[in-house]
């Protein structure tokens, strides 16, 4: 197994693939380095002496400036390196040429999807409940409890059973310490509707209070989820007096898609009377529509209908050299096959902006990216939370010292294909190829926004382990390293740690990822996040969130 790696020929730092001791002599590409510090795995040491203020490069671009002298072979950390990145502009845009990978084995591939009348294709078939205001969350929880158990969508009650065992031991005055958790497998109630993957409930804390802008953005977000090809119909629960009126939500649905023809049910608590009246009627009418929706079956669809969201979260020092490049290669294969790739998290493009500008297919696309990026950055700066503050303590602990280092590695999950479109938050994807979607870096806010733009499968890379998913879009979790895959097998679907150990190439793993995605899209494989019911949904209020 290799002990070190240099990502780009112009880099000023080398990545440790294993823990390396101070004083170790490293021979790398014809050069010798005496390590000045212990270098933990995933962290970096410099290839030459640096004085205060000198820029350092990784991934071939500036990622920081020295705040202290750093000797050749010395560890970079938060005390000797601060974030720095090169400026970007349309004037600096240079012609971009992309050599597409050989995608011959994927170009004519199909998956079994749910075909909608507007021409879109879903990878799942969900009925959706949406509240226009947080006051209706309780009613949604009541309906969820009623539907999930009786229709066969309930999760196993293994923790409930464990609690019962603890209660029993307590009542019988037995030692609690002797009660052990057992993952008991019970006979689960079979699904009543075989062609409906689930019923999802988008509870939230918005719709009233806050600003009218918040409610307007929330409305467009909920409309985007109703219009999503993975959704077969929607039940709207509203109070009646809130900022976000049901009629406004319906208008946003049809403004987004004039061809929208899925069933919409709407119930107003203030008009309907008692809770029992409103809830029971919502259950009854929805059940009738579920009978009809169950008649939809999976049919072959071209790979060109696949819209793959790419995301990284709980990143580590291996993210940018294993999982993200492998996912990026899968993304390039999909683009070369006529599909769509959606990369979001604008704070995690801080440092690679010029690359995105250069890769944009037109000045119009590039200028839209620049406008959204600068507006978001200025908003963050005004609140005292610049993009440079993005790396989390977990990121830093695992070698992602500056936002630019994190961003350069994060950008690799989007591959190297041209940027065909740039989408604002909730804006619908209409152009095949690589789309940049304006969202925060926050894991759930990003996946929520990416799904709103039309992603019908999301691949989520992680080095530390991030247990999250999405209510209507299947999320495939990809590990950057073997240790995580062994430690948290319940959340990991694919492990790219074999790239670090040298057993597989980035290209091999990329092909495996795309093959896996096609099986997920067909319903042949159910990702761990879906199995665990990780239905995370957080609207972005367009305030400062990194």
Secondary structure as the mmCIF struct_conf table of DSSP 4:
data_model
#
loop_
_struct_conf.conf_type_id
_struct_conf.id
_struct_conf.beg_label_comp_id
_struct_conf.beg_label_asym_id
_struct_conf.beg_label_seq_id
_struct_conf.end_label_comp_id
_struct_conf.end_label_asym_id
_struct_conf.end_label_seq_id
BEND BEND1 UNK A 3 UNK A 3
STRN STRN1 UNK A 4 UNK A 5
BEND BEND2 UNK A 7 UNK A 8
TURN_TY1_P TURN_TY1_P1 UNK A 9 UNK A 10
BEND BEND3 UNK A 12 UNK A 12
STRN STRN2 UNK A 13 UNK A 16
BEND BEND4 UNK A 17 UNK A 18
STRN STRN3 UNK A 20 UNK A 20
TURN_TY1_P TURN_TY1_P2 UNK A 22 UNK A 23
STRN STRN4 UNK A 25 UNK A 28
TURN_TY1_P TURN_TY1_P3 UNK A 29 UNK A 30
STRN STRN5 UNK A 31 UNK A 34
BEND BEND5 UNK A 36 UNK A 37
STRN STRN6 UNK A 39 UNK A 39
TURN_TY1_P TURN_TY1_P4 UNK A 41 UNK A 42
STRN STRN7 UNK A 44 UNK A 46
BEND BEND6 UNK A 47 UNK A 48
STRN STRN8 UNK A 50 UNK A 50
TURN_TY1_P TURN_TY1_P5 UNK A 52 UNK A 53
STRN STRN9 UNK A 55 UNK A 58
TURN_TY1_P TURN_TY1_P6 UNK A 59 UNK A 60
STRN STRN10 UNK A 61 UNK A 66
BEND BEND7 UNK A 67 UNK A 68
STRN STRN11 UNK A 70 UNK A 70
TURN_TY1_P TURN_TY1_P7 UNK A 72 UNK A 73
HELX_LH_PP_P HELX_LH_PP_P1 UNK A 74 UNK A 74
STRN STRN12 UNK A 75 UNK A 75
HELX_LH_PP_P HELX_LH_PP_P2 UNK A 76 UNK A 76
TURN_TY1_P TURN_TY1_P8 UNK A 78 UNK A 80
STRN STRN13 UNK A 81 UNK A 83
HELX_RH_3T_P HELX_RH_3T_P1 UNK A 90 UNK A 92
TURN_TY1_P TURN_TY1_P9 UNK A 104 UNK A 108
STRN STRN14 UNK A 110 UNK A 115
TURN_TY1_P TURN_TY1_P10 UNK A 117 UNK A 118
BEND BEND8 UNK A 119 UNK A 119
STRN STRN15 UNK A 121 UNK A 122
BEND BEND9 UNK A 123 UNK A 124
STRN STRN16 UNK A 126 UNK A 131
BEND BEND10 UNK A 132 UNK A 133
HELX_RH_3T_P HELX_RH_3T_P2 UNK A 134 UNK A 136
HELX_RH_AL_P HELX_RH_AL_P1 UNK A 137 UNK A 151
TURN_TY1_P TURN_TY1_P11 UNK A 152 UNK A 152
HELX_LH_PP_P HELX_LH_PP_P3 UNK A 154 UNK A 156
HELX_RH_AL_P HELX_RH_AL_P2 UNK A 158 UNK A 171
TURN_TY1_P TURN_TY1_P12 UNK A 172 UNK A 173
HELX_RH_3T_P HELX_RH_3T_P3 UNK A 176 UNK A 178
HELX_LH_PP_P HELX_LH_PP_P4 UNK A 188 UNK A 191
BEND BEND11 UNK A 192 UNK A 192
TURN_TY1_P TURN_TY1_P13 UNK A 194 UNK A 195
STRN STRN17 UNK A 198 UNK A 202
BEND BEND12 UNK A 205 UNK A 205
BEND BEND13 UNK A 207 UNK A 210
HELX_RH_AL_P HELX_RH_AL_P3 UNK A 212 UNK A 227
BEND BEND14 UNK A 228 UNK A 228
TURN_TY1_P TURN_TY1_P14 UNK A 229 UNK A 230
STRN STRN18 UNK A 231 UNK A 238
BEND BEND15 UNK A 240 UNK A 244
HELX_RH_AL_P HELX_RH_AL_P4 UNK A 246 UNK A 256
TURN_TY1_P TURN_TY1_P15 UNK A 258 UNK A 259
BEND BEND16 UNK A 262 UNK A 262
STRN STRN19 UNK A 263 UNK A 268
HELX_RH_AL_P HELX_RH_AL_P5 UNK A 269 UNK A 272
BEND BEND17 UNK A 274 UNK A 274
HELX_RH_AL_P HELX_RH_AL_P6 UNK A 275 UNK A 293
TURN_TY1_P TURN_TY1_P16 UNK A 294 UNK A 295
STRN STRN20 UNK A 299 UNK A 302
HELX_RH_3T_P HELX_RH_3T_P4 UNK A 303 UNK A 305
STRN STRN21 UNK A 307 UNK A 312
BEND BEND18 UNK A 314 UNK A 314
TURN_TY1_P TURN_TY1_P17 UNK A 317 UNK A 322
HELX_RH_AL_P HELX_RH_AL_P7 UNK A 323 UNK A 336
TURN_TY1_P TURN_TY1_P18 UNK A 337 UNK A 338
STRN STRN22 UNK A 340 UNK A 343
HELX_RH_3T_P HELX_RH_3T_P5 UNK A 346 UNK A 349
TURN_TY1_P TURN_TY1_P19 UNK A 350 UNK A 351
HELX_RH_AL_P HELX_RH_AL_P8 UNK A 353 UNK A 359
STRN STRN23 UNK A 360 UNK A 360
BEND BEND19 UNK A 361 UNK A 362
HELX_RH_AL_P HELX_RH_AL_P9 UNK A 363 UNK A 382
TURN_TY1_P TURN_TY1_P20 UNK A 383 UNK A 384
HELX_RH_3T_P HELX_RH_3T_P6 UNK A 387 UNK A 389
HELX_RH_AL_P HELX_RH_AL_P10 UNK A 393 UNK A 397
TURN_TY1_P TURN_TY1_P21 UNK A 398 UNK A 399
BEND BEND20 UNK A 402 UNK A 402
HELX_RH_AL_P HELX_RH_AL_P11 UNK A 403 UNK A 411
HELX_RH_3T_P HELX_RH_3T_P7 UNK A 412 UNK A 414
BEND BEND21 UNK A 416 UNK A 417
STRN STRN24 UNK A 419 UNK A 423
TURN_TY1_P TURN_TY1_P22 UNK A 425 UNK A 426
HELX_LH_PP_P HELX_LH_PP_P5 UNK A 427 UNK A 429
BEND BEND22 UNK A 431 UNK A 432
STRN STRN25 UNK A 433 UNK A 437
BEND BEND23 UNK A 441 UNK A 442
HELX_RH_AL_P HELX_RH_AL_P12 UNK A 443 UNK A 452
TURN_TY1_P TURN_TY1_P23 UNK A 453 UNK A 454
BEND BEND24 UNK A 456 UNK A 456
STRN STRN26 UNK A 457 UNK A 462
BEND BEND25 UNK A 463 UNK A 464
BEND BEND26 UNK A 471 UNK A 473
STRN STRN27 UNK A 474 UNK A 479
BEND BEND27 UNK A 480 UNK A 481
HELX_RH_AL_P HELX_RH_AL_P13 UNK A 482 UNK A 487
TURN_TY1_P TURN_TY1_P24 UNK A 489 UNK A 491
BEND BEND28 UNK A 493 UNK A 493
STRN STRN28 UNK A 494 UNK A 495
HELX_RH_AL_P HELX_RH_AL_P14 UNK A 497 UNK A 501
TURN_TY1_P TURN_TY1_P25 UNK A 502 UNK A 502
BEND BEND29 UNK A 503 UNK A 504
HELX_RH_AL_P HELX_RH_AL_P15 UNK A 506 UNK A 521
TURN_TY1_P TURN_TY1_P26 UNK A 522 UNK A 523
BEND BEND30 UNK A 524 UNK A 525
HELX_RH_AL_P HELX_RH_AL_P16 UNK A 528 UNK A 531
TURN_TY1_P TURN_TY1_P27 UNK A 532 UNK A 533
BEND BEND31 UNK A 542 UNK A 544
#
